[in-house]
Amino acid sequence: MEYASPEGRVTPFSVTNRSVLAIAVPMTLAYLTTPFIGLVGTGVVGQFGDAALLGGLAAGAVAFDVVFTSFNFLRAGTTALVAQAFGRGDASEEQAVFWRAVVIALIAGIVLALTAPLTSLAGQWFMQAEPRVNETLDHYVRIRMLGAPFALINYAILGYILGRGEGSFALFLQATLNGVNIVVSILLGLHFGWGVEGVAWAAVAGELAGMVIGLAVLLRRFGREPRLARRRIFDAAAFKRLFVLNRDIMIRSLSLLIAFALFTRQGAQFGTVTLAANAVLMNFFIAAGFFLDGFAAAAEQLAGRAVGARYEPAFRKAVYLCSIWGFALAGSMTAALMIFGADLIALISTAEDVRAAAIAFLPWAAFTALSGVLAFQMDGIFIGAAWSRDMRNMMVISLLVFIAALAVLPSAYGNAGLWAALHLLLIVRGLCLLAILKPRARATFQSGVAAH
């Protein structure tokens, strides 16, 4: 599917280190605020001294995260299309993309809220935990899902803001959302003694606060612009384009989830100690992802804007600068983990056997930042340029390579083989996308269109 700039003109703009960092730094800080929610929630519930409550909270959070990771396409798809409209100078289309995403978010959010009991049952079936853990999981999921419409609308808001390159505003909203969540968790969970239910209601309150503030700011902004015709928002071709883009991003996200689930499952075959050690080490990979996501967000906005503006020099500069910064950060993180990783492992785990196993495989985890940085950057570029079909296809190919590696490497090399398979997944993803970057860019800018 293709769509051309309505103006049919090239709109030059400059991409500099400053423009990259103006998006990447605030977004990195915004992403880094997210882990504090889990830490505070765990700390609040942990004060009750009941392992079943902690287990239920953890299981409920996993069930919730699996569902909402699948809907992350709303944020990414909105960013891509808003960035391209921004590059074309089409303010009306920017607003129309946002409202289309809000419509999808509202409908999907209501469906998720209404089907919360089914999500809870699925989570209980998957966890196969004791009755009190299942009961806690059920309470948590049913309450959290009441905030599903707010959470998904926040995806649309964040996508719009990032599409315009407003990293500082995005940081403010995320900090507000997470800050309200943390304060209300402590108030309801500890002060009023609501425990897990208090933590769940705090998450709903945070999502509601973020949505209200975000919508208030955007409605005021839109009020200063010409009124948008309803038929522009509900344009069938535009909705189809958004659905196609979102579908491809969703398939890519689900493929990643499958890969990480298989990694965890295979690790469990090596015993409880190895499973626990890998879980500790995966925290380092996740932490690296939060940092690298900031520069991936910059790549999304700048690449999308360049495609919308039909200005290839800006696209090439965005690819170059975001990649340089990404590799520099990844190298720094790998070095830091190699130096301080053993101390961090000691803080995370008190079990000596788990510590020893984690330290033994620390280099494998530390180098995931370097092996994965190209995949992060290419994902950002391909999402921003709306080359979602290519991204989806390359992810599926990478997943198949990973599955094949799982069938061979762990049986031959044990846990080292498992980590080698993960590195292979990351490297293949990055290289596959890099291999088609130039021909895709040439076709897009020569034809003056963006293509799915």
Stockholm file with secondary structure:
# STOCKHOLM 1.0

chainA/1-452         MEYASPEGRVTPFSVTNRSVLAIAVPMTLAYLTTPFIGLVGTGVVGQFGDAALLGGLAAGAVAFDVVFTSFNFLRAGTTALVAQAFGRGDASEEQAVFWRAVVIALIAGIVLALTAPLTSLAGQWFMQAEPRVNETLDHYVRIRMLGAPFALINYAILGYILGRGEGSFALFLQATLNGVNIVVSILLGLHFGWGVEGVAWAAVAGELAGMVIGLAVLLRRFGREPRLARRRIFDAAAFKRLFVLNRDIMIRSLSLLIAFALFTRQGAQFGTVTLAANAVLMNFFIAAGFFLDGFAAAAEQLAGRAVGARYEPAFRKAVYLCSIWGFALAGSMTAALMIFGADLIALISTAEDVRAAAIAFLPWAAFTALSGVLAFQMDGIFIGAAWSRDMRNMMVISLLVFIAALAVLPSAYGNAGLWAALHLLLIVRGLCLLAILKPRARATFQSGVAAH
#=GR chainA/1-452 SS CEEECSSCCCCCCCCCHHHHHHHHHHHHHHHHHHHHHHHHHHHHHHTTCCHHHHHHHHHHHHHHHHHHHTTTHHHHHHHHHHHHHHHHTCHHHHHHHHHHHHHHHHHHHHHHHHTHHHHHHHHHHHHCCCHHHHHHHHHHHHHHGGGHHHHHHHHHHHHHHHHTTCHHHHHHHHHHHHHHHHHHIIIIIIISCCTHHHHHHHHHHHHHHHHHHHHHHHHHHHHTSCCCCHHHHTCHHHHHHHHHHHHHHHHHHHHHHHHHHHHHHHHHTTCHHHHHHHHHHHHHHHHHHHHHHHHHHHHHHHHHHHHHHTCHHHHHHHHHHHHHHHHHHHHHHHHHHHHHHHHHHHHHCCCHHHHHHHHHTHHHHHTHHHHHHHHHHHHHHHHHTTCHHHHHHHHHHHHHHHHHHHHHHHHHHTHHHHHHHHHHHHHHHHHHHHHHHHHHHHHHHHHTEEEC
#=GC SS_cons         CEEECSSCCCCCCCCCHHHHHHHHHHHHHHHHHHHHHHHHHHHHHHTTCCHHHHHHHHHHHHHHHHHHHTTTHHHHHHHHHHHHHHHHTCHHHHHHHHHHHHHHHHHHHHHHHHTHHHHHHHHHHHHCCCHHHHHHHHHHHHHHGGGHHHHHHHHHHHHHHHHTTCHHHHHHHHHHHHHHHHHHIIIIIIISCCTHHHHHHHHHHHHHHHHHHHHHHHHHHHHTSCCCCHHHHTCHHHHHHHHHHHHHHHHHHHHHHHHHHHHHHHHHTTCHHHHHHHHHHHHHHHHHHHHHHHHHHHHHHHHHHHHHHTCHHHHHHHHHHHHHHHHHHHHHHHHHHHHHHHHHHHHHCCCHHHHHHHHHTHHHHHTHHHHHHHHHHHHHHHHHTTCHHHHHHHHHHHHHHHHHHHHHHHHHHTHHHHHHHHHHHHHHHHHHHHHHHHHHHHHHHHHTEEEC
//
